[in-house]
């Protein structure tokens, strides 16, 4: 579960970078 949360955080960070 913790690994999934880490991947989700990475995904959100990537999307944020893409939007900026």
LINVENFEN-V745876 format. One record per helix or strand of 2 or more residues. SS is the DSSP state (2 for helix, 1 for strand). FROM is the first residue (numbers start at 1). TO is the last residue. Records with the same first field share a line. If there is no record, write none. Layout:
BEGIN
SS->FROM-TO ; FROM-TO
END
This chain:
BEGIN
2->2-19
END
